[in-house]
Amino acid sequence: MNMGHLFIGEPTMIPCTPYGIMKMFDAYGIDLDGKRAVVIGRSNIVGKPMAQLLMMKNATVTIAHSRTVDLPAVAREADILVVAIGRGHFVTKEFIKPGAVVIDVGMNRDENGKLIGDVKFDEVSELTSYITPVPKGVGPMTITMLMYQTVEAAKKQK
């Protein structure tokens, strides 16, 4: 029911990771109106709701994934790039339009067990206007939105 409400533009409970990302856009004054957004990943908990929330802020959205033909070229069109593909360091500088905002949702482990994102941060960050790190980027916002919505749900039950 919550996803149905989201997709008709009347959100009630919103998936926490996309909601946290939207709050980050607000906090940093990142205008989405008319921007070209590419979401890499089509999951029900991040990719699809993220695309919907971006559309609700008037972004033009493309959902891409592992089988998208010439994925780097599609990603380079993005003013806003949200990466939730689940592959460590998958996105490199070849995917990035200079000045783009890059949101890395990935949580992967490298060969040494270190937590890494889907984006190769050190290589990509020099091209971006904003980029989220992994760890300490999107993860804390996900937890924050979970707590916020839990409190709001409790208030509604009273």
C-alpha positions in Angstrom: 0.0 0.0 0.0 2.8 2.4 0.8 4.4 1.9 -2.6 1.1 2.4 -4.3 0.7 5.7 -2.4 4.2 6.7 -3.5 3.6 5.9 -7.1 0.4 7.9 -7.3 2.2 10.9 -5.8 0.7 10.7 -2.3 3.4 9.2 -0.2 2.8 8.0 3.3 5.7 5.8 4.4 8.6 6.2 2.1 11.5 3.7 1.6 14.2 5.0 4.0 17.2 5.2 1.7 15.6 7.2 -1.1 13.9 9.4 1.5 17.2 10.1 3.1 18.7 11.0 -0.3 15.9 13.5 -0.9 16.5 15.0 2.5 20.2 15.4 1.6 19.3 17.2 -1.7 17.2 19.6 0.4 19.9 20.1 3.0 22.5 21.0 0.4 20.2 23.1 -1.7 20.5 20.8 -4.7 17.7 21.8 -7.1 16.2 18.9 -9.0 13.7 20.8 -11.1 14.3 20.1 -14.8 17.6 18.2 -14.1 18.5 15.0 -15.9 18.7 12.2 -13.3 20.0 8.7 -13.9 19.3 6.0 -11.3 21.6 2.9 -11.8 19.7 0.1 -10.2 16.1 -1.0 -10.4 15.4 -2.6 -7.0 12.0 -2.1 -5.3 13.7 -0.6 -2.2 16.0 1.9 -3.8 16.0 2.2 -7.5 12.3 2.4 -8.3 11.2 4.6 -5.4 14.2 6.8 -5.9 13.2 7.4 -9.5 9.6 8.2 -8.4 10.8 10.7 -5.7 13.0 12.4 -8.3 10.1 12.7 -10.7 8.0 14.2 -8.0 10.6 17.0 -7.8 10.4 17.5 -11.6 13.6 15.7 -12.6 13.7 13.9 -15.9 14.6 10.4 -14.9 16.2 7.4 -16.6 16.4 4.1 -14.8 19.5 2.1 -15.9 20.9 -1.2 -14.8 23.5 -3.9 -15.4 21.9 -4.8 -18.8 21.7 -1.2 -20.1 23.5 -0.9 -23.4 26.4 1.5 -23.1 25.8 2.2 -19.4 28.7 4.7 -19.1 27.2 6.9 -21.9 23.8 6.8 -20.3 25.3 7.8 -16.9 27.3 10.7 -18.5 24.0 12.4 -19.4 23.1 12.8 -15.7 23.2 16.0 -13.7 22.2 13.8 -10.8 23.5 10.2 -10.7 22.3 7.8 -8.0 24.2 4.5 -8.0 22.6 1.4 -6.4 23.9 -1.4 -8.5 25.5 -3.5 -5.8 28.9 -3.9 -7.4 32.0 -2.4 -5.6 33.8 0.4 -7.5 31.7 -0.3 -10.6 31.2 3.4 -11.5 34.4 5.0 -12.7 35.2 8.4 -14.2 34.0 7.2 -17.6 30.4 7.3 -16.2 30.6 10.9 -14.9 29.5 14.2 -16.5 31.7 17.0 -15.1 29.9 18.8 -12.3 27.4 16.0 -11.7 26.0 15.2 -8.2 26.8 11.6 -7.4 25.0 9.6 -4.7 26.6 6.3 -3.9 24.1 3.9 -2.3 26.5 0.8 -2.5 27.7 -1.2 0.4 30.2 -3.8 -0.7 33.4 -5.3 0.7 36.7 -5.3 -1.2 39.2 -8.2 -1.1 40.5 -6.9 2.3 37.0 -6.7 3.9 37.0 -2.9 3.7 33.5 -1.3 3.1 33.4 0.3 -0.3 30.7 1.9 -2.4 29.5 1.2 -6.0 31.4 4.3 -7.1 35.2 4.5 -7.3 35.3 7.6 -5.0 38.9 8.7 -5.3 38.7 8.7 -9.1 35.2 10.2 -9.5 35.2 12.9 -6.8 37.5 15.2 -8.8 34.8 15.5 -11.5 31.7 16.0 -9.3 30.1 19.0 -7.7 28.9 16.8 -4.8 29.5 13.2 -4.0 28.6 11.0 -1.0 31.2 8.8 0.6 31.0 5.2 1.7 30.8 4.7 4.6 29.3 7.8 6.3 27.2 9.0 3.4 23.8 7.6 2.6 23.8 4.9 5.4 23.3 7.4 8.3 20.5 9.1 6.4 18.7 5.7 5.9 18.8 5.1 9.7 17.7 8.7 10.4 14.7 8.3 8.1 13.8 4.9 9.6 13.7 6.5 13.1 11.8 9.6 11.9 9.1 7.5 10.2 8.9 5.2 13.1 8.1 8.2 15.4 5.6 9.6 12.8 3.9 6.2 12.5 3.6 6.0 16.3 2.1 9.5 16.4 -0.5 8.6 13.8 -1.6 5.5 15.8 -2.5 7.7 18.8 
